């Protein structure tokens, strides 16, 4: 699992997008934290773009 990006929202919440390292067939793992630094959720998000040759 590799951290790919961080989104910081105006309400103070933060989303961490991780590459799944192919654990979940190329999807992202999204972890959400609230403005009080409490982790709220972690789930599998949309599939990463895959190139087929």
C-alpha positions, 0 to 999 in steps of 0.5 A: 500500500502506497500513499498517492495523494491527500485531499484537505477540505475546507471543513478540516476533514482529510482524505488519504488515497492509497495505491492498493499494491494490487491487493484489491485488483487495482483499486484505491484505498480511501481513508477519511479523517475528520477535523478532530483528527479521528479516523472515520472510514476506510474503504475500497474506492474506484479502480485505478487506470490500467493499461493492457498491452 
